[in-house]
Amino acid sequence: IFGNVFQFVDGINIKDNQAYICYNKNEYEVDRYDGCYQPIGYVNASTDGYISKLGYDSNHPLIAFPIEANGSENTHITDPSWQTAGDRIAYVGGGSHDNLYCGMWYWALNAPSSHLVWLGSARLIHTN
């Protein structure tokens, strides 16, 4: 876990604040919302701000995106979340320029797939 770079999260696509998840790494593709990409059972928050509530879907229990952003830097989760309607990808962590905004729950769900984040990062997947 790093707090100085945004990490691109493959297998998550977002369309108008609805997250779609794909668990098959061989089918990862940005801007795809069908096939292996299935919607989670709630819609993400539509406003930016500090996270006050996370969503839960029993079919995807390890996925928890912000559904409310009414907190502050001293209450609830204390990490912010940014989102924008449209076709988006997911970054988590925070950039080196973000100072105190960096954190495990700092989600940037507002970048289109064409957006190259100079302060971003990704993990390599090694397969045998």
QUISUL-V109540 format. One record per backbone hydrogen bond with DSSP energy under -0.5 kcal/mol. NH is the residue of the N-H (numbers start at 1). CO is the residue of the C=O. E is the energy in kcal/mol with one decimal. If there is no record, write none. Layout:
nh=(NH,NH)
co=(CO,CO)
e=(E,E)
//
This chain:
nh=(6,7,8,8,9,10,12,13,14,15,16,18,19,20,21,22,25,27,28,32,37,38,38,40,44,45,49,51,52,53,55,60,61,63,64,67,68,71,72,75,77,78,78,81,82,84,88,88,89,90,91,92,93,96,98,101,102,103,106,107,107,108,109,109,111,115,116,117,118,120,121,126,127)
co=(119,92,6,121,90,8,9,20,88,18,86,15,17,13,38,11,23,24,25,29,34,21,36,19,17,66,81,79,68,68,65,57,58,60,62,53,53,50,75,72,51,51,75,49,107,109,14,86,111,12,108,7,106,4,95,98,99,93,103,80,105,91,82,107,89,112,114,115,116,117,6,124,125)
e=(-1.8,-2.7,-0.6,-3.4,-2.5,-0.7,-0.9,-2.3,-2.5,-2.5,-2.1,-1.7,-0.6,-3.4,-2.8,-2.3,-0.9,-2.5,-0.8,-0.7,-2.0,-2.4,-0.7,-2.2,-3.1,-2.6,-2.0,-2.6,-2.3,-1.3,-2.9,-1.7,-0.6,-1.9,-0.6,-2.8,-1.6,-2.4,-0.6,-0.9,-1.5,-0.6,-1.2,-2.2,-2.2,-1.1,-3.7,-0.6,-2.5,-0.6,-1.7,-1.7,-1.7,-0.6,-1.9,-2.5,-1.1,-2.8,-1.3,-0.9,-1.2,-2.8,-3.3,-0.7,-0.7,-2.0,-0.6,-0.7,-0.8,-1.8,-1.6,-0.6,-0.5)
//
